[in-house]
């Protein structure tokens, strides 16, 4: 291992200390670090709120040839890194500097021993399924695409209004959704927004697509788990002039949608190889999502 890509969230208190420790470790082991911060003082910071495909392409060029990637932050930092490094097919080690860190693998006090383990090659990865979203414009514009590790969300953009969405699966009309929106998530993302929207939590090692309405007005749809080869089409059918909708990719604003557009969502052609040291899924459900009943 000669080069490590690092995506660091500058807002986390310990990040400077952890990066300094990683640099000392790298110098001792003849390893080069390629560090990208989310710092707003950077000319091109890592985007945490607004989806920035150009910046993602820049990061892929910066990280090309790296042997492994390390994220320093929480689950949000992991999501941002996934957009950049998943197409590079390099393992990702996620260090928890956040408040939850459900999918992170290492606490900051263990970062050096984790780097030693990765450097020795004595680790395994779990291929996490991702989503690909394609937005086709009815105005003749070229389609735009994005990948997501957690979820794709179509949501209202005007407070106090609902959106009207039509959902098809593999070209077959499924249901209309009237509510705050609709989310399509991966098993990895099932413990995030989907869980807050009363959807089921799936084992993150599974391959499946999960469809869930957000605060629906009427039970016209229940959470739906689909095979991974399914394609989901979403169309926006506004009933009033003030009805507006936007698409969010892993929590980042991606694009507004009109009644002329069609959103297509399917399994992405790339996976995220997440470094996993132990199978602690159920332990995290108890410790991080406060599942109870066991002492």
C-alpha positions as a Markdown table, in Angstrom:
| # | Residue | x | y | z |
|---|---|---|---|---|
| 1 | Unk | 0.0 | 0.0 | 0.0 |
| 2 | Unk | 1.6 | 3.2 | -1.2 |
| 3 | Unk | -1.2 | 5.9 | -1.3 |
| 4 | Unk | -4.2 | 6.6 | 0.9 |
| 5 | Unk | -7.0 | 8.9 | -0.1 |
| 6 | Unk | -8.5 | 10.8 | 2.9 |
| 7 | Unk | -11.8 | 12.6 | 2.9 |
| 8 | Unk | -12.0 | 14.7 | 6.1 |
| 9 | Unk | -14.9 | 16.7 | 7.6 |
| 10 | Unk | -13.2 | 19.9 | 9.0 |
| 11 | Unk | -16.2 | 20.6 | 11.2 |
| 12 | Unk | -15.3 | 17.6 | 13.5 |
| 13 | Unk | -13.4 | 18.6 | 16.6 |
| 14 | Unk | -10.8 | 15.8 | 16.4 |
| 15 | Unk | -10.1 | 15.9 | 12.7 |
| 16 | Unk | -6.9 | 18.0 | 12.8 |
| 17 | Unk | -5.4 | 15.7 | 15.5 |
| 18 | Unk | -6.4 | 12.5 | 13.7 |
| 19 | Unk | -5.0 | 13.8 | 10.4 |
| 20 | Unk | -1.7 | 14.7 | 12.1 |
| 21 | Unk | -1.5 | 11.2 | 13.6 |
| 22 | Unk | -2.2 | 9.7 | 10.2 |
| 23 | Unk | 0.6 | 11.8 | 8.6 |
| 24 | Unk | 3.1 | 10.6 | 11.3 |
| 25 | Unk | 2.0 | 7.0 | 10.6 |
| 26 | Unk | 2.3 | 7.5 | 6.8 |
| 27 | Unk | 5.9 | 8.9 | 7.2 |
| 28 | Unk | 6.9 | 5.9 | 9.2 |
| 29 | Unk | 5.4 | 3.5 | 6.7 |
| 30 | Unk | 6.5 | 5.3 | 3.5 |
| 31 | Unk | 2.9 | 5.9 | 2.5 |
| 32 | Unk | 1.6 | 9.0 | 0.7 |
| 33 | Unk | -1.6 | 10.7 | 1.9 |
| 34 | Unk | -4.0 | 12.5 | -0.5 |
| 35 | Unk | -6.1 | 14.6 | 1.8 |
| 36 | Unk | -9.3 | 16.5 | 0.8 |
| 37 | Unk | -11.1 | 18.6 | 3.4 |
| 38 | Unk | -14.6 | 19.9 | 3.5 |
| 39 | Unk | -13.1 | 23.2 | 4.8 |
| 40 | Unk | -14.9 | 26.2 | 3.4 |
| 41 | Unk | -11.4 | 28.0 | 3.2 |
| 42 | Unk | -10.4 | 25.4 | 0.6 |
| 43 | Unk | -10.8 | 26.7 | -3.0 |
| 44 | Unk | -12.7 | 23.6 | -3.8 |
| 45 | Unk | -14.0 | 22.0 | -0.6 |
| 46 | Unk | -15.6 | 18.6 | -0.4 |
| 47 | Unk | -19.3 | 19.3 | -0.8 |
| 48 | Unk | -21.5 | 18.3 | 2.2 |
| 49 | Unk | -24.8 | 19.9 | 1.3 |
| 50 | Unk | -25.1 | 20.7 | -2.4 |
| 51 | Unk | -24.4 | 17.8 | -4.8 |
| 52 | Unk | -21.4 | 18.8 | -7.0 |
| 53 | Unk | -20.6 | 16.3 | -9.7 |
| 54 | Unk | -17.7 | 18.4 | -11.0 |
| 55 | Unk | -16.0 | 18.3 | -7.6 |
| 56 | Unk | -16.6 | 14.6 | -7.5 |
| 57 | Unk | -14.8 | 14.2 | -10.8 |
| 58 | Unk | -11.9 | 16.3 | -9.4 |
| 59 | Unk | -11.7 | 14.0 | -6.4 |
| 60 | Unk | -11.6 | 10.9 | -8.5 |
| 61 | Unk | -8.7 | 12.4 | -10.5 |
| 62 | Unk | -6.9 | 13.3 | -7.2 |
| 63 | Unk | -7.5 | 9.9 | -5.7 |
| 64 | Unk | -6.7 | 7.9 | -8.9 |
| 65 | Unk | -4.0 | 5.3 | -8.1 |
| 66 | Unk | -4.7 | 5.3 | -4.3 |
| 67 | Unk | -4.9 | 1.8 | -2.7 |
| 68 | Unk | -7.5 | 2.6 | 0.0 |
| 69 | Unk | -9.6 | 5.5 | 1.1 |
| 70 | Unk | -10.2 | 6.7 | 4.7 |
| 71 | Unk | -13.1 | 8.9 | 5.7 |
| 72 | Unk | -12.9 | 11.1 | 8.8 |
| 73 | Unk | -16.3 | 12.2 | 10.0 |
| 74 | Unk | -19.6 | 10.5 | 10.4 |
| 75 | Unk | -22.0 | 8.7 | 8.1 |
| 76 | Unk | -22.4 | 11.9 | 6.0 |
| 77 | Unk | -18.7 | 12.0 | 5.3 |
| 78 | Unk | -18.9 | 8.4 | 4.2 |
| 79 | Unk | -21.7 | 9.2 | 1.8 |
| 80 | Unk | -19.8 | 12.0 | 0.2 |
| 81 | Unk | -16.7 | 9.9 | -0.2 |
| 82 | Unk | -18.8 | 7.1 | -1.7 |
| 83 | Unk | -19.8 | 9.4 | -4.6 |
| 84 | Unk | -16.1 | 10.1 | -5.4 |
| 85 | Unk | -14.4 | 6.7 | -4.8 |
| 86 | Unk | -16.9 | 4.0 | -5.5 |
| 87 | Unk | -16.1 | 4.2 | -9.3 |
| 88 | Unk | -12.4 | 3.8 | -8.4 |
| 89 | Unk | -13.2 | 0.4 | -6.7 |
| 90 | Unk | -10.9 | 0.9 | -3.8 |
| 91 | Unk | -11.6 | -0.2 | -0.2 |
| 92 | Unk | -13.0 | 2.5 | 2.2 |
| 93 | Unk | -12.2 | 2.6 | 5.9 |
| 94 | Unk | -14.6 | 4.8 | 7.7 |
| 95 | Unk | -13.5 | 6.5 | 11.0 |
| 96 | Unk | -16.2 | 7.8 | 13.3 |
| 97 | Unk | -15.8 | 11.4 | 14.4 |
| 98 | Unk | -19.5 | 12.1 | 14.3 |
| 99 | Unk | -22.4 | 11.7 | 16.7 |
| 100 | Unk | -23.9 | 8.5 | 15.3 |
| 101 | Unk | -21.6 | 6.7 | 12.8 |
| 102 | Unk | -23.8 | 3.7 | 12.2 |
| 103 | Unk | -21.8 | 2.5 | 9.2 |
| 104 | Unk | -18.4 | 3.7 | 10.4 |
| 105 | Unk | -16.0 | 1.0 | 11.5 |
| 106 | Unk | -13.3 | 2.6 | 13.6 |
| 107 | Unk | -13.3 | 5.0 | 16.6 |
| 108 | Unk | -10.6 | 7.7 | 16.4 |
| 109 | Unk | -8.5 | 6.2 | 19.3 |
| 110 | Unk | -8.1 | 3.0 | 17.1 |
| 111 | Unk | -7.2 | 4.6 | 13.8 |
| 112 | Unk | -3.4 | 3.7 | 14.0 |
| 113 | Unk | -4.0 | 0.0 | 14.7 |
| 114 | Unk | -6.7 | 0.0 | 12.0 |
| 115 | Unk | -4.2 | 1.5 | 9.5 |
| 116 | Unk | -1.7 | -1.2 | 10.5 |
| 117 | Unk | -4.2 | -3.9 | 9.8 |
| 118 | Unk | -5.2 | -2.4 | 6.4 |
| 119 | Unk | -1.5 | -2.0 | 5.5 |
| 120 | Unk | -0.9 | -5.6 | 6.3 |
| 121 | Unk | -3.7 | -6.6 | 4.0 |
| 122 | Unk | -5.4 | -8.6 | 6.8 |
| 123 | Unk | -8.9 | -7.3 | 6.4 |
| 124 | Unk | -12.1 | -8.0 | 4.4 |
| 125 | Unk | -14.5 | -5.8 | 2.6 |
| 126 | Unk | -18.2 | -5.8 | 2.2 |
| 127 | Unk | -19.5 | -4.8 | -1.2 |
| 128 | Unk | -22.3 | -2.3 | -0.5 |
| 129 | Unk | -24.9 | -1.9 | -3.2 |
| 130 | Unk | -25.5 | 1.6 | -4.5 |
| 131 | Unk | -28.2 | 3.3 | -6.5 |
| 132 | Unk | -28.1 | 5.0 | -9.8 |
| 133 | Unk | -30.5 | 7.8 | -10.6 |
| 134 | Unk | -31.1 | 9.2 | -14.1 |
| 135 | Unk | -33.2 | 12.3 | -14.6 |
| 136 | Unk | -34.7 | 12.6 | -18.1 |
| 137 | Unk | -35.8 | 16.0 | -19.1 |
| 138 | Unk | -39.0 | 16.5 | -21.1 |
| 139 | Unk | -37.5 | 19.7 | -22.5 |
| 140 | Unk | -34.9 | 17.9 | -24.5 |
| 141 | Unk | -32.0 | 18.5 | -22.2 |
| 142 | Unk | -29.4 | 15.7 | -21.9 |
| 143 | Unk | -30.2 | 13.2 | -19.0 |
| 144 | Unk | -28.2 | 13.7 | -15.8 |
| 145 | Unk | -27.1 | 10.8 | -13.6 |
| 146 | Unk | -25.9 | 10.4 | -10.0 |
| 147 | Unk | -25.0 | 7.5 | -7.7 |
| 148 | Unk | -26.1 | 7.1 | -4.1 |
| 149 | Unk | -25.0 | 4.8 | -1.2 |
| 150 | Unk | -28.1 | 5.6 | 1.0 |
| 151 | Unk | -31.0 | 6.9 | -0.8 |
| 152 | Unk | -32.7 | 9.0 | -3.6 |
| 153 | Unk | -35.5 | 11.2 | -2.3 |
| 154 | Unk | -38.1 | 13.1 | -4.2 |
| 155 | Unk | -39.6 | 15.7 | -1.8 |
| 156 | Unk | -41.8 | 18.7 | -1.6 |
| 157 | Unk | -40.0 | 22.1 | -1.7 |
| 158 | Unk | -42.9 | 24.2 | -0.4 |
| 159 | Unk | -43.8 | 24.0 | 3.2 |
| 160 | Unk | -47.5 | 23.1 | 3.9 |
| 161 | Unk | -47.9 | 21.5 | 0.4 |
| 162 | Unk | -47.9 | 17.9 | -0.7 |
| 163 | Unk | -46.5 | 16.5 | -3.9 |
| 164 | Unk | -48.2 | 14.1 | -6.2 |
| 165 | Unk | -46.0 | 11.3 | -7.6 |
| 166 | Unk | -46.7 | 8.4 | -9.8 |
| 167 | Unk | -44.5 | 5.3 | -9.3 |
| 168 | Unk | -43.9 | 2.5 | -11.7 |
| 169 | Unk | -41.8 | -0.7 | -11.2 |
| 170 | Unk | -40.3 | -2.3 | -14.3 |
| 171 | Unk | -42.6 | -0.3 | -16.5 |
| 172 | Unk | -45.7 | -1.4 | -14.6 |
| 173 | Unk | -47.8 | 1.3 | -12.8 |
| 174 | Unk | -47.5 | 0.6 | -9.1 |
| 175 | Unk | -49.1 | 3.4 | -7.1 |
| 176 | Unk | -49.6 | 7.2 | -6.8 |
| 177 | Unk | -48.2 | 8.9 | -3.7 |
| 178 | Unk | -49.7 | 12.0 | -2.2 |
| 179 | Unk | -47.5 | 13.3 | 0.7 |
| 180 | Unk | -44.2 | 14.9 | 1.6 |
| 181 | Unk | -42.3 | 12.7 | -0.8 |
| 182 | Unk | -40.9 | 9.4 | -1.7 |
| 183 | Unk | -37.6 | 7.7 | -0.9 |
| 184 | Unk | -35.8 | 4.8 | -2.6 |
| 185 | Unk | -33.0 | 3.4 | -0.6 |
| 186 | Unk | -30.4 | 0.6 | -0.4 |
| 187 | Unk | -30.1 | -1.8 | 2.5 |
| 188 | Unk | -27.2 | 0.4 | 3.7 |
| 189 | Unk | -29.6 | 3.4 | 3.7 |
| 190 | Unk | -32.5 | 1.6 | 5.3 |
| 191 | Unk | -31.3 | 2.6 | 8.7 |
| 192 | Unk | -31.2 | 6.3 | 7.8 |
| 193 | Unk | -34.1 | 8.4 | 6.5 |
| 194 | Unk | -36.1 | 5.3 | 5.7 |
| 195 | Unk | -36.0 | 4.2 | 9.3 |
| 196 | Unk | -37.2 | 7.6 | 10.5 |
| 197 | Unk | -40.0 | 7.3 | 7.9 |
| 198 | Unk | -41.1 | 4.0 | 9.7 |
| 199 | Unk | -39.6 | 1.7 | 7.0 |
| 200 | Unk | -37.9 | -1.6 | 7.7 |
| 201 | Unk | -34.2 | -1.9 | 8.5 |
| 202 | Unk | -32.5 | -4.4 | 6.1 |
| 203 | Unk | -29.2 | -6.2 | 6.6 |
| 204 | Unk | -26.7 | -3.9 | 4.8 |
| 205 | Unk | -25.0 | -6.9 | 3.1 |
| 206 | Unk | -28.3 | -7.6 | 1.2 |
| 207 | Unk | -29.0 | -6.5 | -2.3 |
| 208 | Unk | -32.5 | -5.0 | -2.7 |
| 209 | Unk | -34.3 | -1.7 | -3.4 |
| 210 | Unk | -36.6 | -0.3 | -0.8 |
| 211 | Unk | -39.5 | 2.1 | -1.7 |
| 212 | Unk | -41.1 | 4.1 | 1.1 |
| 213 | Unk | -43.5 | 7.1 | 1.1 |
| 214 | Unk | -42.7 | 10.0 | 3.3 |
| 215 | Unk | -45.7 | 11.1 | 5.4 |
| 216 | Unk | -48.3 | 9.9 | 2.8 |
| 217 | Unk | -51.8 | 11.4 | 2.9 |
| 218 | Unk | -53.7 | 8.1 | 2.9 |
| 219 | Unk | -52.2 | 4.6 | 2.9 |
| 220 | Unk | -51.9 | 4.1 | -0.8 |
| 221 | Unk | -48.5 | 2.5 | -0.4 |
| 222 | Unk | -46.7 | 0.5 | 2.2 |
| 223 | Unk | -42.9 | 0.1 | 2.4 |
| 224 | Unk | -42.0 | -2.1 | -0.5 |
| 225 | Unk | -38.8 | -4.3 | -0.8 |
| 226 | Unk | -37.9 | -5.1 | -4.4 |
| 227 | Unk | -35.4 | -7.4 | -6.1 |
| 228 | Unk | -32.1 | -5.6 | -7.0 |
| 229 | Unk | -32.7 | -5.8 | -10.7 |
| 230 | Unk | -35.9 | -3.7 | -10.5 |
| 231 | Unk | -36.2 | -0.3 | -12.1 |
| 232 | Unk | -38.3 | 2.3 | -10.5 |
| 233 | Unk | -39.7 | 5.2 | -12.4 |
| 234 | Unk | -41.1 | 8.3 | -10.7 |
| 235 | Unk | -43.1 | 11.0 | -12.3 |
| 236 | Unk | -44.2 | 14.3 | -10.8 |
| 237 | Unk | -47.9 | 15.2 | -11.4 |
| 238 | Unk | -48.6 | 18.6 | -9.7 |
| 239 | Unk | -52.2 | 19.4 | -9.0 |
| 240 | Unk | -51.6 | 23.1 | -8.1 |
| 241 | Unk | -49.3 | 25.9 | -9.4 |
| 242 | Unk | -47.5 | 26.1 | -6.0 |
| 243 | Unk | -46.6 | 22.4 | -6.0 |
| 244 | Unk | -42.9 | 22.0 | -6.4 |
| 245 | Unk | -40.5 | 19.0 | -6.0 |
| 246 | Unk | -36.8 | 18.4 | -5.7 |
| 247 | Unk | -34.6 | 15.4 | -5.9 |
| 248 | Unk | -32.0 | 14.7 | -3.2 |
| 249 | Unk | -29.1 | 12.3 | -3.5 |
| 250 | Unk | -27.8 | 11.0 | -0.2 |
| 251 | Unk | -29.2 | 14.1 | 1.5 |
| 252 | Unk | -27.7 | 16.5 | -1.0 |
| 253 | Unk | -29.8 | 18.7 | -3.2 |
| 254 | Unk | -29.4 | 17.5 | -6.7 |
| 255 | Unk | -32.1 | 18.8 | -9.0 |
| 256 | Unk | -35.6 | 20.3 | -9.2 |
| 257 | Unk | -38.2 | 18.3 | -11.2 |
| 258 | Unk | -41.1 | 19.3 | -13.3 |
| 259 | Unk | -44.1 | 17.4 | -14.7 |
| 260 | Unk | -42.2 | 16.9 | -17.9 |
| 261 | Unk | -39.3 | 15.0 | -16.2 |
| 262 | Unk | -39.0 | 11.3 | -15.5 |
| 263 | Unk | -36.7 | 10.0 | -12.7 |
| 264 | Unk | -35.4 | 6.4 | -13.2 |
| 265 | Unk | -33.7 | 4.6 | -10.3 |
| 266 | Unk | -32.0 | 1.2 | -10.4 |
| 267 | Unk | -29.0 | -0.6 | -8.9 |
| 268 | Unk | -25.8 | 1.2 | -9.8 |
| 269 | Unk | -23.1 | -0.6 | -11.8 |
| 270 | Unk | -20.6 | 0.2 | -9.0 |
| 271 | Unk | -20.4 | -1.0 | -5.4 |
| 272 | Unk | -18.7 | 0.5 | -2.4 |
| 273 | Unk | -16.1 | -1.9 | -0.9 |
| 274 | Unk | -16.4 | -1.0 | 2.7 |
| 275 | Unk | -13.7 | -2.2 | 5.1 |
| 276 | Unk | -15.3 | -4.4 | 7.8 |
| 277 | Unk | -13.5 | -5.7 | 10.8 |
| 278 | Unk | -16.4 | -7.4 | 12.5 |
| 279 | Unk | -20.0 | -8.3 | 12.0 |
| 280 | Unk | -21.6 | -5.9 | 14.5 |
| 281 | Unk | -24.9 | -5.0 | 12.7 |
| 282 | Unk | -27.1 | -6.1 | 15.6 |
| 283 | Unk | -24.8 | -4.6 | 18.2 |
| 284 | Unk | -25.1 | -1.2 | 16.4 |
| 285 | Unk | -28.9 | -1.5 | 16.3 |
| 286 | Unk | -28.8 | -1.7 | 20.1 |
| 287 | Unk | -26.0 | 0.8 | 20.8 |
| 288 | Unk | -26.7 | 3.4 | 18.1 |
| 289 | Unk | -30.4 | 3.1 | 17.3 |
| 290 | Unk | -31.3 | 2.3 | 20.9 |
| 291 | Unk | -33.0 | -1.0 | 20.2 |
| 292 | Unk | -33.8 | -2.4 | 23.6 |
| 293 | Unk | -34.9 | -5.6 | 25.3 |
| 294 | Unk | -31.5 | -7.1 | 25.9 |
| 295 | Unk | -29.3 | -6.6 | 28.9 |
